[in-house]
Amino acid sequence: MAGILLGGCQLWQSSHDMPAPPPDQPKLDWVDHVRTLTLMQEWQIKGKIGVRTADDGGSAYMDWSQSFDSFYILLSGPLGQGSTIISGNPYGARLENNDGTYISDSPEQLVEQHTGWVIPIHQLLYWVKGIPAPHGKSSKTHNEFGTLDTLTQNGWTLQYDRYGTALNTLLPQKIKISKGDLKVTLIIKEWLPLATQEDAPSTPI
């Protein structure tokens, strides 16, 4: 284990949630909603991630910045007990942790090699916004807001438990993702615009 996820119990205590949808929230038009979120290509989220397998599990703070095809994900444990940075763009990916720096063509390959987990980072780019990835057959259900309630795609099952109001729309706040024995929970505390060029993820290679 690469030390990405540490001290699960401590990480999941007190939190400040995004504003809930108002009681009079109109039902969103799904096609317009997908178009809006597809065009939203620069953003930052802060929150927590929990991962559980048949043999292990834990949690970490997550800070993810996305600028078009480039991403920068910082995962850190409590009390400074370790952090991992995963960054990438169409040309490659890099993982940095206490053990060193590793480069690959694929962020998924890096995560699997250094954690043992198969996590579809490229698809998460879309799933985290509450829309299906553009490649791969999917099936879905919707909630009373017109946003995703459940999504099944490429063998993964997603349950969208909670949404919040951010960036002038409804965005996921709690997502449960599972495939076989692997279960991932994302709790997003903040959705933010990627405000300045300095905030944009840099090339990993």
N, C-alpha and C positions, 0 to 999 in steps of 0.2 A: 504494500500500500504506500502511496507516495505522500501521505500526510496532508492531502487536500482537505479532508473532512475531519473535524476534530470536535470533541466535547459537545455532542448533539444536544443534550438537555439544556445546557446553559444558553445556547444560541436561540432557542425557540421561546424564551420568556418575553416579557413585555414588548409591545410594538405599537407603532402609530400607523394606522391604516389610511389609505387614500379615501377621500370622500365617497360614500356609497351613492349609487344612482338615486336621484330624487324620486319621491313617490309618483310624480306625474311624468316620469321619463317616458317619452314616446318610443314606440317600437321602431328600431332602426330598419331601414331597407338593406337587406343583406348584400345585394350587388353593389350598392353605393358604399356600404361599410367596407367591403373587401377592396374596392377601388381606392378608398381613402387610405386604408392601412398599407396597401401595396405601395402607394406613393410616399408613405412616411418611411423614408430610408435613412434618416439620421436621428438617433435617439440614444438615451441612456436610461438604464434601469438599475435600481439599487434594492437589494432584498436579501433573501436567504434561500439556500438550496439544501435539501436533504436527500440523501441517496441510501437505499437499502437493497442489499442482495440477500441471497440465501445464507451467506456466511458472514456478512459484515455490514456496516452502515455508519452513518455519521452526518454531520451538517457543517455548513460554512456560510459566511457572509459572501455575497456576490455583488460585484459592480461591473456591469456590462455596458460598454460603449460601442455603438454600431454606426459606421459611416459608409453608406452604400454597401460595397462588397467587402469592406474591411471591418474587423472586429477586434476588441480588446476586452478580455474577461479576466477580472481579478477575483480569485477565491481565497478567502483568508479565514483562519480559525481564531478562536478567542484567545485573549492574552498574548497575542503575537506569537503563537506557537507554530507558525508556519503559514506560508502563502504560496499560491501557484498562479502564474499568469499564462493564459492561453491567448495567443493572438494569431491573426491570419488574414489573408486576402486571396484573390484568385491564383496567386503565384506560389503559395506555400503557407506553412503554419509553423509556429514556434511555441514550445512549452518551457517555462522557466520555473524551477522550484529550488529548494535548499540543496538538492543534489546536483544541480547543473542546468544547462540549457540544451534543449533537444529540438531538432528541426526535421520536418517531414513535409510531404506533399499534402497531407491530410490531417486536420485537427482531430478528427475522429480516431485516426490511427494513433496519434500521440496520446490521447486520453486513454485509449484501450491499453496501450503498452505500459503506461505508467500508473494506471489505477486498476486495470482489469475490467473497467466498465465500458460498455458499448453505448455511447450517447450520441445521437444524431445532431451534432451542432448545426450543420447547415439547414436542417429542417426546423430546428428550434428557432432560427431566425424568424420564421413565419409563425410557428405555433405559439411563441411567446406573445405575439401580437393578437392572437385569437383568430387566425385564419389558416386554412390548409396550405401546405407547401405546394408549389406549382407542379411538382413532378411526383407521380405516384397516385394510384387510385385511392379515393377516400370516401368514407361515409360519415355523416354528421347528423346531430340533432341540435335544435335551437331552444333557447329559453324565452321567457316572456319579454326580454329586451330585444330579441331578434339576433342576439349574439350566440356564439357557440356554447352549447351545454356539454356535448360530447363530440369527440372526433376520433376516428380510427383511420390510420394511414400507415402503409408500409409495415404492418405488423405491430405498430404501436397504438396504444389506447390512451386517450387524454380525457380527463374530466375537469371541466372548468367550474370550480366551486364558487368563485366570487369575482366580481368585477368592481372597478372603481372609476370615478370620473377623472380624466386626465387628458391633457393635450387636445381639448375640445371634442372628446369622444369617450366611449366606454372601452376600457382596456383591462385585460386580465389582471387579477390580483392574487389569485391562488389557483394553481394548476397541478393536478396529479397526473403523472405520466408513467406508464408501465408497459413492460414487455417481458413475458416469462417471469423469472424471479427478480428482475430489476425493477425497482420502484423509485421514481424521482418525484419530489415535491418542490415546487417553486412558490415562494411567497414574495410578491413584489411590493415593496413599500413605496417606491417613487418611480414615476415615469417622467423623464425630463427631456427637453430638447437638447440636442448637441449644439450648444450655443456658439462656440467659437472654433476657429480652425485649429487652435492649440488643443482643443478637447478631442479632436478627431483621432481615431486610432492610426498609428503609423504603420508602415510596411514592416512585416515581421522578419523579412529576409535581408 
